[in-house]
Amino acid sequence: MRSIGVGLIGWGTVGSGVIEVLRENADAIESRLGVPLRLLHVADRDLDRDRPIRVDASLLTTRLEDVLDDPQVHIVIELMGGLGAAKDVIVRALDSGKHVVTANKALLAHEGNDLFQTAVRNDRAIGFEAAVAGGIPLIKSLREGLAGNRIKTIFGILNGTANYILTRMTEAKLSFQAALKEAQDLGYAEADPALDVEGIDTAHKLAIAAALSFGTPIQFEQVYTEGITRIDPLDVRYGEEFGYQLKLLAIARNTDGRIEMRVHPTLIPHHHVLASVKGAYNAVHIQGNAVGNIMLYGMGAGMMPTGSAVVSDLIDIARDILGNTPRRIPSLAFQPDRLKPLPIKPIEDISTCYYFRFSAVDSPGVLSKISGILGENRISIASVIQKGRQEEASVPIVMLTHEAVESHVRRALAEIDRLDVVTSRTQVIRIENQETNDFF
């Protein structure tokens, strides 16, 4: 075989990055692979809008069939995004004997199990390095580099938009809305940022990473998800006073065969390396029983980093084509017949430390009422900040707890929020520290 033919569907930001990486690094890619990767078609519904790169007009098409029906195309790159149409394209490509590379984490989170079964049925591969953590080789690390390990925990920052917003709220003391607008102006956030700021994008990625880590089918619907829209600058400030930084963390842990998967704002110690991950960067910690603790860090999005991840999948699949070893590495790291659903640990059963911010009437006895209810629910207080009298009708009382059970916390706060001296709903943020996580 003198070359490997590639067809691209979806010429947006990531598609432009793929084209540029293939063009800019063609010699290095051919040297590593032994034959060139040839881009034969670039398909998109709109070929006229401005792009950051130019493409030879002979490659451009608006017809999916030009990619899917060309026998010279060995690998189809799906970068359309979305669910329905993208799934149809991938299934059609697999059914026609082509391998697929995609960056579509939402599609994989919702439909990945079915798509991987379709790939097995057709003896074809699906590459998806770019779907989780952009340019960071997280998928390859879990599927290959750490294949000799039992993965205990994986956690980190998987959404650059949310991390940028929280960074600006911390460093520039901006409100959530002001930081979001700045992110949108810089192109880090979409006009509709819900997937990023509500934690859904992070949950998509965590569901995929957890499946690879623990040998289970993808279970996106089981990921507990909270976003950052309720974060107030007060919480950022008080967290700093206690020695913590606020991050949107993705956390997956396998404890005695039960999995917890959760995405939510989290306070982490300021001395921890994750606290220094700023702006649109991502970072992921992995704990394996043999390797111990490792961390991957880099750009989680962007034209060139994500394009780099897509091309790495192209090279891996091309090597397997040349060696006649399709699906040499299982899509979810474990052999398909060995994947098994593991029981999910409900959020109510997790144990962690907590940050509470109460808004209460500034009168004697309020702190003792709150502390009493917490004590009755087996929640032990570690630290307290209570501001002095102010002109406002209510004042903040901020507490950190020792490790407590989520169901106990919810029961206690429901009772506290009904007190006539408490003026608004209590703010709750979970904490990861040495009490709950040996990474810290």
C-alpha angles and dihedrals in degrees: 000000000000098000144358114241120220131191122196123207113190119037102202132117096306092040089054089051091052092051092048094048091049090049100041097043099034094123094049091046092051091047091054095042102035094229132052125264104231120203103214104171139018111195127191137146092234115042096166105065119101118275131183091241138039125236129199106262091228089069096051124099140156092207120095088200091067087066102032097045099042109107090203091064108090098170128036119204112209111201099149095109124209128078121263104041093037092052090051091052093050093047091048091049093049093045090052091055099259128130119234137219119191140173092196105124094168091056093046092047091053103030106013096110091057093044093051090051089052089052091052091049090054095039090238135128134238117206118199109163091132093055094077126043097349111237095007110104094229097137093049090048092053095042098042119001094052098032091118093059139082103228112224103175139007122182141149151104111315103164121066095192094058091043091052091051094049090046091055092045088054102041102032097029090234125163118248091255094049092048091047092052090050090051090050092048090053093047095248093114131045123238085254102040097176097115090055104037096039090055095243096121089051090049091053090055095043092052090055094044092048092053090052091046101047105029097247133127114264109278106184094157089062095059112108105224135194125163134208101253094106094051111120124199086242089066092050090050096046091045089056091049089057091047099259138122122214119234136163100243132193110210129186122172135174110210116177092329096313119110128213117196118180141157120194144123107289135189113224129181113273091232093059116103092238089062089065093055102107141173118006095339125122130211132184131194120204127188117201125181092234105029097039118208122352134168133209119200136180148091110333096195142007137107100279102033092050091042087054090055092050092051091049088059090048090054094047093050092043090055090052091048091052091047093044090236105125114184090013088158116040114245094241094035093250125081108269094241090052096056110108132177110248121205114267120231106229117234088243090065099051121107121214141131121274144212116212127189112191124189106212142165110266098243137119118279098024095112092048091052092052094044091049093055091047091051092049087057094050095254113142119206117229102179139000135200114191117176120219127248116308136176091254118100091240137026132209121254111193124195138178118204136205116244111310139169115260094228090054090050093051092049092049095047092048088057094043093049089057092059114111090227092059110085104190143011114295117252112231126192124173121230131216113200141129092299092061108020130035090210087078 
